[in-house]
Amino acid sequence: MSSWPHIEALELDDPYP
């Protein structure tokens, strides 16, 4: 597992602040 915020998060709705 990567420490980076997964690209999947971007695909969801709101990107990380």
PQR file of N, CA, C, O and H, with PARSE charges and radii, in Angstrom:
ATOM      1  N   MET A   1       0.856  -1.205   0.000 -0.4000 1.5000
ATOM      2  CA  MET A   1       0.000   0.000   0.000 -0.0000 2.0000
ATOM      3  C   MET A   1       0.890   1.253   0.000  0.5500 1.7000
ATOM      4  O   MET A   1       1.900   1.312   0.701 -0.5500 1.4000
ATOM      5  N   SER A   2       0.502   2.222  -0.780 -0.4000 1.5000
ATOM      6  CA  SER A   2       1.307   3.440  -0.897 -0.0000 2.0000
ATOM      7  C   SER A   2       0.816   4.510   0.074  0.5500 1.7000
ATOM      8  O   SER A   2      -0.379   4.613   0.354 -0.5500 1.4000
ATOM      9  H   SER A   2      -0.319   2.174  -1.349  0.4000 1.0000
ATOM     10  N   SER A   3       1.744   5.292   0.572 -0.4000 1.5000
ATOM     11  CA  SER A   3       1.386   6.343   1.520 -0.0000 2.0000
ATOM     12  C   SER A   3       0.648   7.472   0.821  0.5500 1.7000
ATOM     13  O   SER A   3      -0.102   8.227   1.438 -0.5500 1.4000
ATOM     14  H   SER A   3       2.714   5.209   0.343  0.4000 1.0000
ATOM     15  N   TRP A   4       0.880   7.568  -0.490 -0.4000 1.5000
ATOM     16  CA  TRP A   4       0.241   8.632  -1.269 -0.0000 2.0000
ATOM     17  C   TRP A   4      -1.274   8.498  -1.235  0.5500 1.7000
ATOM     18  O   TRP A   4      -1.807   7.391  -1.154 -0.5500 1.4000
ATOM     19  H   TRP A   4       1.490   6.954  -0.991  0.4000 1.0000
ATOM     20  N   PRO A   5      -1.973   9.650  -1.299 -0.5600 1.5000
ATOM     21  CA  PRO A   5      -3.436   9.617  -1.441  0.2800 2.0000
ATOM     22  C   PRO A   5      -3.784   8.957  -2.764  0.5500 1.7000
ATOM     23  O   PRO A   5      -3.376   9.427  -3.825 -0.5500 1.4000
ATOM     24  N   HIS A   6      -4.522   7.890  -2.702 -0.4000 1.5000
ATOM     25  CA  HIS A   6      -4.801   7.098  -3.895 -0.0000 2.0000
ATOM     26  C   HIS A   6      -5.543   7.905  -4.955  0.5500 1.7000
ATOM     27  O   HIS A   6      -6.330   8.797  -4.638 -0.5500 1.4000
ATOM     28  H   HIS A   6      -4.854   7.507  -1.840  0.4000 1.0000
ATOM     29  N   ILE A   7      -5.282   7.582  -6.199 -0.4000 1.5000
ATOM     30  CA  ILE A   7      -5.979   8.243  -7.304 -0.0000 2.0000
ATOM     31  C   ILE A   7      -7.481   7.999  -7.161  0.5500 1.7000
ATOM     32  O   ILE A   7      -8.296   8.821  -7.579 -0.5500 1.4000
ATOM     33  H   ILE A   7      -4.643   6.858  -6.456  0.4000 1.0000
ATOM     34  N   GLU A   8      -7.832   6.866  -6.570 -0.4000 1.5000
ATOM     35  CA  GLU A   8      -9.240   6.510  -6.386 -0.0000 2.0000
ATOM     36  C   GLU A   8      -9.962   7.627  -5.624  0.5500 1.7000
ATOM     37  O   GLU A   8     -11.137   7.899  -5.869 -0.5500 1.4000
ATOM     38  H   GLU A   8      -7.170   6.198  -6.230  0.4000 1.0000
ATOM     39  N   ALA A   9      -9.251   8.261  -4.709 -0.4000 1.5000
ATOM     40  CA  ALA A   9      -9.846   9.334  -3.916 -0.0000 2.0000
ATOM     41  C   ALA A   9     -10.284  10.466  -4.836  0.5500 1.7000
ATOM     42  O   ALA A   9     -11.345  11.058  -4.641 -0.5500 1.4000
ATOM     43  H   ALA A   9      -8.296   8.041  -4.510  0.4000 1.0000
ATOM     44  N   LEU A  10      -9.455  10.766  -5.848 -0.4000 1.5000
ATOM     45  CA  LEU A  10      -9.795  11.835  -6.782 -0.0000 2.0000
ATOM     46  C   LEU A  10     -11.022  11.447  -7.584  0.5500 1.7000
ATOM     47  O   LEU A  10     -11.851  12.292  -7.920 -0.5500 1.4000
ATOM     48  H   LEU A  10      -8.593  10.285  -6.007  0.4000 1.0000
ATOM     49  N   GLU A  11     -11.129  10.170  -7.886 -0.4000 1.5000
ATOM     50  CA  GLU A  11     -12.256   9.689  -8.689 -0.0000 2.0000
ATOM     51  C   GLU A  11     -13.561   9.789  -7.901  0.5500 1.7000
ATOM     52  O   GLU A  11     -14.637   9.916  -8.486 -0.5500 1.4000
ATOM     53  H   GLU A  11     -10.454   9.484  -7.614  0.4000 1.0000
ATOM     54  N   LEU A  12     -13.462   9.732  -6.579 -0.4000 1.5000
ATOM     55  CA  LEU A  12     -14.663   9.757  -5.757 -0.0000 2.0000
ATOM     56  C   LEU A  12     -15.421  11.071  -5.933  0.5500 1.7000
ATOM     57  O   LEU A  12     -16.303  11.173  -6.785 -0.5500 1.4000
ATOM     58  H   LEU A  12     -12.588   9.629  -6.104  0.4000 1.0000
ATOM     59  N   ASP A  13     -15.076  12.075  -5.126 -0.4000 1.5000
ATOM     60  CA  ASP A  13     -15.835  13.320  -5.211 -0.0000 2.0000
ATOM     61  C   ASP A  13     -14.941  14.514  -4.892  0.5500 1.7000
ATOM     62  O   ASP A  13     -14.609  15.300  -5.780 -0.5500 1.4000
ATOM     63  H   ASP A  13     -14.359  11.992  -4.434  0.4000 1.0000
ATOM     64  N   ASP A  14     -14.556  14.649  -3.635 -0.4000 1.5000
ATOM     65  CA  ASP A  14     -13.732  15.802  -3.258 -0.0000 2.0000
ATOM     66  C   ASP A  14     -12.287  15.381  -3.012  0.5500 1.7000
ATOM     67  O   ASP A  14     -12.030  14.490  -2.203 -0.5500 1.4000
ATOM     68  H   ASP A  14     -14.826  14.011  -2.914  0.4000 1.0000
ATOM     69  N   PRO A  15     -11.350  16.012  -3.699 -0.5600 1.5000
ATOM     70  CA  PRO A  15      -9.936  15.748  -3.502  0.2800 2.0000
ATOM     71  C   PRO A  15      -9.489  16.233  -2.131  0.5500 1.7000
ATOM     72  O   PRO A  15     -10.166  17.049  -1.506 -0.5500 1.4000
ATOM     73  N   TYR A  16      -8.362  15.736  -1.667 -0.4000 1.5000
ATOM     74  CA  TYR A  16      -7.856  16.110  -0.354 -0.0000 2.0000
ATOM     75  C   TYR A  16      -7.620  17.616  -0.277  0.5500 1.7000
ATOM     76  O   TYR A  16      -7.261  18.229  -1.283 -0.5500 1.4000
ATOM     77  H   TYR A  16      -7.812  15.073  -2.175  0.4000 1.0000
ATOM     78  N   PRO A  17      -7.811  18.220   0.884 -0.5600 1.5000
ATOM     79  CA  PRO A  17      -7.632  19.665   1.072  0.2800 2.0000
ATOM     80  C   PRO A  17      -6.174  20.063   0.857  0.5500 1.7000
ATOM     81  O   PRO A  17      -5.833  21.240   0.974 -0.5500 1.4000
TER
END
